[in-house]
Amino acid sequence: MSSLSNRQIKLGARPVGLPTPSCWEPVTGPARDPEVGEVLVKVLYLSLDPAMRGWMSDARSYIPPVKLGDPMRAGGIGVVVTSNDPALAPGDYVYGWLNAQEYATLKAASLTKLDPAVTPLTTYLNVLGSPGMTAYFGLLEVGRPKSGETVVVSGAAGAVGMTVGQIAKIKDCRVVGIAGGPDKCRRLTEELGFDAAIDYKAGGLNAALREHCPKGIDVYFDNVGGDTLDACLARLAMHARVVICGAISQYNATTAVAGPKNYLSLLVNRASMQGMLVFDYADRYPEAARVMGGWLAAGKLKGREHVVKGSIADFPDTLLMLFKGENLGKLILHIADA
Ligand SMILES: NC(=O)c1ccc[n+]([C@@H]2O[C@H](COP(=O)([O-])OP(=O)(O)OC[C@H]3O[C@@H](n4cnc5c(N)ncnc54)[C@H](OP(=O)(O)O)[C@@H]3O)[C@@H](O)[C@H]2O)c1
């Protein structure tokens, strides 16, 4: 065992509703030395994702649940401390499933080497990482927006949503974002080029959609589900495409998930509704990263990271920020410097 002390946040119990402190088990022990083919990585940044709530439950999903007693699953960026594989050297920056802990010992082949000279490291957790890939493939492959069409995105001030809206603008669409609070809405229109933004917390969502989408919604990119999905279904244009990316309003539900009441709008408008999972596009990530890297460099696409500086002990509270709407852009926990 290494002489390095490793604090971990393990899953102690499965949550009912919002995760509470009793779900977590902070544990300290020695970091494990790398075996042949492995590296020891110091964790610098951890990604906080709404999907984590699903991974904490034992319901059947697209990925196995985190086992009780295991460190919480989390993507992250770190720096190699010790290497037992020729592919990586101490000092290399890497991305992978580092999990909620200070040090990760894992196979070198499971990690992606990053170049910090190309872009700030946190971009690899945002536009050039999973949220960016989700936005790119969800919008372009499933939503298939055409120039001049109206695209509505919910969760618009979050990591996936703000990239969806900006890509839709690049594709010459009219873009309407739905987000919580006047400040988030103002930033979408003033800083990120959205044509309009609707504060769903202010009430009157149906009227606001009528006002801002006079010709109906051609593409609805759904990150939240629930009442917002229903309101958008009621406003679909003919041949609209609804992208089911996520349903954060339902992730902590303790009763049955609220299904869409207005689904007959799909029939009336010959519309379609399709789920998407980013992992299905893994072999095309390099293509998306090339295109979006170009847009970033050209100033056509802006990445916003909401970085919380703290320690691994802050992981549980930082995760809750997603469900309280306290993040603007991609939520990241920064636990150490290289
Ligand atoms: N399908 C895939 O492959 C895939 C991949 C990545 C992410 N996702 C999904 O994409 C969605 C966005 O993920 P993200 O990582 O970009 O998170 P995010 O949008 O950066 O953060 C979550 C945001 O959700 C909003 N929210 C929280 N509770 C809400 C509620 N009850 N009703 C409406 N909005 C609520 C909050 O914004 P407000 O202040 O606006 O309420 C919060 O800031 C999630 O549903 C996630 O599960 C799917």
The ligand as an ORCA input file, in Angstrom:
! r2SCAN-3c Opt
* xyz 0 1
  N     -29.096     11.135    -21.965
  C     -27.797     11.322    -21.699
  O     -26.917     10.654    -22.210
  C     -27.443     12.413    -20.724
  C     -26.104     12.775    -20.491
  C     -25.839     13.837    -19.613
  C     -26.889     14.473    -18.959
  N     -28.166     14.060    -19.178
  C     -29.308     14.720    -18.559
  O     -29.306     16.065    -18.982
  C     -29.926     16.866    -17.999
  C     -29.015     18.050    -17.677
  O     -27.819     17.547    -17.097
  P     -26.605     18.530    -16.748
  O     -25.463     17.688    -16.371
  O     -26.474     19.499    -17.841
  O     -27.142     19.257    -15.428
  P     -27.381     20.825    -15.245
  O     -28.462     21.206    -16.208
  O     -26.076     21.525    -15.310
  O     -27.899     20.947    -13.757
  C     -29.155     20.568    -13.390
  C     -30.162     21.734    -13.524
  O     -31.471     21.171    -13.541
  C     -32.394     22.148    -13.122
  N     -33.378     21.531    -12.223
  C     -33.158     20.971    -11.011
  N     -34.308     20.514    -10.484
  C     -35.290     20.847    -11.375
  C     -36.699     20.650    -11.422
  N     -37.351     20.046    -10.404
  N     -37.381     21.104    -12.490
  C     -36.749     21.722    -13.514
  N     -35.408     21.923    -13.542
  C     -34.698     21.486    -12.495
  C     -31.609     23.227    -12.372
  O     -31.658     24.407    -13.156
  P     -32.823     25.503    -12.963
  O     -32.262     26.533    -12.039
  O     -33.059     25.982    -14.341
  O     -33.998     24.801    -12.346
  C     -30.189     22.683    -12.337
  O     -29.227     23.685    -12.426
  C     -30.214     15.963    -16.820
  O     -31.553     15.542    -16.880
  C     -29.278     14.803    -17.054
  O     -29.727     13.613    -16.428
  C     -28.455     13.047    -20.045
*
